[in-house]
C-alpha cells in the first residue's frame, strides 16, 4: 500500500504552533518551555522554531522576556504553509511544476506533466485546512498584536 506521508518535523511543527497558540494572549514561549509542553526534545523544538521563523509563521524575541509567538492566528495559517516550510513544495511526484533533470525517464515518460492536476488538487485541498482546524480551536481567533519596539 502506498502512503502519502509528511515528515515528522511537519507533525512537530503543527504541535509547536498549537502550543504557541495556547500561550496566554500575546504571550511568548521559549524553546525549553515549548519542549516541556510538547514532550519533544529541545534541539528538535529549536530546529522547528528556526524553520517556522524563516517562513514567517512565528517570530522570536530576544532578552529576558523573550521567546516565540505566532505571527497570526492559527485560523489564518493554512496547513500548506507549514508543509512547504518544513518539507518543501507539495507534490506527489518529482516531475511537477516544470521541473527538469529529476528523473531518468523524463524524456520518454508518457505521463510527464499529467500529474500536475493531481498535485494541484492536493494543494487546494490542503490549503483549505488551517492549523486551527487541526487544533479544533474556534475559527475566529484574534490576530496577535506585533511586538512593541524596544
N, C-alpha and C positions, 0 to 999 in steps of 0.2 A: 504494500500500500504506500503510495506517495503522499507526503505530508508537506504542506506549506507551513514552514516554521520560522518564527522570528528568533533572534538571538536572545540569550539570557539577559544581555545588557539592555535590550529593549524592554523586557519584562521588569528588570530592576529600575529602569528609568521611570516607568509608569508608577511603580510603587513609591519611588522617591518623590515624584511630583504630587502624588496623592497625599503623602505625609506632609509635604510643604504646604499644601492647601489646608491641612488640618491645623497648622500653626495658628496661634491667635491672630486675629485680623491685623494685617500689616506687619506681623512678626517675622522674625527670621529664625532659621535653624542652622546650626553648624553641621559640618560633615560628621563629627563624632556623635552629635545629637541625633542626626538622621540615621547613622549606623545603628545606634542603640534602639531607635524607634522602629526600624525596619528589620532588624536582625541580620543585616548584611554587613560584611566586613568594611571597615573604614576605608581601606585602599580602593575597594570597589565603588563605594559611595562617592569618594573623591573623584575617581575617574568619570563616573556618570555625571556628576555635577559639572565637571570641566567641559564635557561634551555638550551638555544641555546649555551651559552658559555661552559657549561659542555659537550655538544655534539660536540664541536669544530667547530661550524658553525660561531660563532662570537668570537672576542677577545676583552677584556677590557683593558683599560689603566687608571691607577690612576693618580691623580695630576691635576694641573691647566689646562693642555692641554689634560686631559683625556676624556674618553668616550668609545664608542664601534665602531667597524668596522667589516666588513666581513673578514673571513679568506681566502676566494677565491671568484672568480666571480660567480654571480648567474647562469650563463650558466653551471658551473661545479658543481652545487648543485642540486641533484635530489630531487624531492618532497618527495620521500620515506624517505630520511634522516630527513627531517623536521617532517614528520608524526611520525616516530619512536622516535624521540627525545621528542616530546610532548605527543603523545598518546600511545607509546609503539609499540610492534610488530603489523604488519599489518595482519589482519586475519578477515574473515567473522564469524568464529565460534571460540569458546574457545578450541576446541579439535583438535588443529593442532600442527605440529612440535613435535610430540611425547610427548605432554603434558598429564599428568595423574592427576586424582583427581579433575578435574574441572567440572565434570558433573556427576549427579546422575545415568544416564543411560549408562555410557561409557562401562560397562561390557557387556551389551547386545545390544548395538547400532548397527543397520545394516549398517550405513553409516560412522562409525568411520574410519578415515584415507582417506575417499573418497573426503573430502573437500580440501585436500592438493593441487590437481591440480588447483582447482578454486582459492585458495589463492595464489598459485604461479603465475597464470596468472594475477591476480590483481597486485601483487608486480612488475611483469615485466612491465606491462602497466604503472604503476605509476613511475617506475624508469626511464622510457623514457621521462618523463616530468621534465624539470628543472624549478627552480624558475624564471629564465629569461623568459621561455615560458609563465608563468602565468603573468609576468610583461609586456610582449610584448616588451622586450628590445632585442637588437641585440645579437646574439649568440656569437659573437666574442668580448667579453669584456676583457680588460686587467686584468691579475691576480694582485691583490693588493700586494704591497711590504710589507714585515714584518715590525713591529715596530722597530725603531732603539733602541739599548740598551741605557739605561740611565746612 
